[in-house]
Amino acid sequence: MRLLMVEDDPGVAEVTATFLRTEGFAVDLARNATEAVNCLQTHEYDVLLSDILMPGGISGIELARRVAAEWPDVHIILSSGYPGEVEALRQTPWAFLPKPYTPGQLRALLAHKKDQTP
């Protein structure tokens, strides 16, 4: 399975990508939504794991809306360390992973998607 992680914090990106690779995911990294869209236009992904607050003027929620419209088969997980972001997600269909999260919490969200993959 191929996963696109959108994370502007290099430390979080490195630790999370390392974990995901040990779980069997092929991981590509993007630092913001613009980089993520470029990746999505050139590769196929099963999962998008995106921070909500990012530099570049496009939020993770805006990115998720675009991904859902243009690449509807991509499973979307949004993450944030800011409690106020939870309220913005109440009306969306996407999974939310509060930061800091544990490998077990991330594994649980991804397990459902892995089970659905042929």
C-alpha positions as CSV (number, residue, x, y, z in Angstrom):
1,M,0.0,0.0,0.0
2,R,1.2,3.5,-0.8
3,L,0.7,6.4,1.6
4,L,1.2,10.1,1.1
5,M,2.1,11.9,4.3
6,V,1.8,15.7,4.4
7,E,3.7,17.0,7.4
8,D,5.7,20.3,7.7
9,D,7.5,19.2,10.9
10,P,10.6,17.2,9.8
11,G,10.9,15.4,13.1
12,V,7.3,14.2,13.1
13,A,7.6,13.3,9.4
14,E,10.7,11.2,9.9
15,V,9.5,9.3,13.0
16,T,6.0,8.6,11.4
17,A,7.4,7.6,8.0
18,T,9.9,5.2,9.6
19,F,7.0,3.6,11.6
20,L,4.8,3.4,8.5
21,R,7.5,1.7,6.5
22,T,8.0,-0.9,9.2
23,E,4.2,-1.5,8.9
24,G,4.7,-2.3,5.2
25,F,3.6,1.0,3.7
26,A,5.5,2.7,0.8
27,V,5.6,6.3,2.1
28,D,6.0,9.5,0.1
29,L,6.4,12.8,2.0
30,A,5.1,16.3,1.2
31,R,5.7,19.4,3.2
32,N,2.5,21.2,2.2
33,A,-0.7,20.8,0.2
34,T,0.9,22.1,-3.0
35,E,3.6,19.4,-2.9
36,A,0.9,16.8,-2.0
37,V,-1.2,17.7,-5.1
38,N,1.9,17.4,-7.3
39,C,2.5,13.9,-5.8
40,L,-1.1,12.9,-6.3
41,Q,-1.0,13.9,-9.9
42,T,2.0,11.7,-10.6
43,H,1.4,8.7,-8.4
44,E,-1.4,6.5,-7.1
45,Y,-2.0,6.4,-3.3
46,D,-4.2,4.3,-1.1
47,V,-4.0,6.7,1.9
48,L,-3.5,10.4,2.6
49,L,-2.3,11.2,6.1
50,S,-2.2,15.0,6.4
51,D,-1.6,17.6,9.1
52,I,-4.4,20.2,9.2
53,L,-2.4,23.3,9.8
54,M,0.4,23.7,7.2
55,P,2.4,26.5,5.6
56,G,1.5,27.5,2.0
57,G,-2.0,28.9,2.5
58,I,-3.9,25.6,1.9
59,S,-5.1,23.7,5.0
60,G,-5.3,20.0,5.4
61,I,-9.1,20.2,5.3
62,E,-9.0,22.0,2.0
63,L,-6.5,19.4,0.7
64,A,-8.8,16.6,1.9
65,R,-11.8,18.2,0.0
66,R,-9.8,18.3,-3.2
67,V,-8.5,14.8,-2.8
68,A,-12.0,13.5,-2.1
69,A,-13.3,15.2,-5.2
70,E,-10.4,14.2,-7.6
71,W,-9.1,11.0,-6.1
72,P,-12.2,9.5,-4.4
73,D,-10.5,6.1,-3.7
74,V,-7.9,7.6,-1.4
75,H,-8.5,7.0,2.3
76,I,-8.1,10.3,4.2
77,I,-6.8,10.7,7.7
78,L,-6.3,14.2,9.1
79,S,-4.1,15.0,12.1
80,S,-3.6,18.0,14.4
81,G,-2.2,19.0,17.7
82,Y,-4.7,21.9,18.1
83,P,-7.9,21.0,19.9
84,G,-9.9,23.6,17.9
85,E,-9.4,21.6,14.7
86,V,-11.7,18.8,16.0
87,E,-14.7,21.1,15.7
88,A,-13.9,21.9,12.1
89,L,-14.0,18.1,11.3
90,R,-17.3,17.3,12.9
91,Q,-19.1,17.8,9.5
92,T,-16.5,15.8,7.5
93,P,-16.3,12.0,6.7
94,W,-12.6,11.8,7.4
95,A,-10.8,10.1,10.3
96,F,-9.1,12.4,12.8
97,L,-5.9,11.5,14.6
98,P,-5.0,14.0,17.5
99,K,-1.3,14.8,18.0
100,P,0.6,13.5,19.7
101,Y,-0.5,10.1,18.6
102,T,1.0,6.7,19.3
103,P,2.0,4.1,16.8
104,G,-0.9,2.0,18.0
105,Q,-3.5,4.7,17.3
106,L,-2.1,5.2,13.8
107,R,-2.0,1.4,13.3
108,A,-5.7,1.1,14.3
109,L,-6.8,3.7,11.8
110,L,-4.7,2.1,9.0
111,A,-5.7,-1.4,9.8
112,H,-9.2,-0.9,8.5
113,K,-7.9,0.3,5.2
114,K,-5.3,-2.5,4.9
115,D,-8.1,-5.0,5.5
116,Q,-10.1,-3.6,2.5
117,T,-7.1,-3.8,0.1
118,P,-7.3,-6.8,-2.2
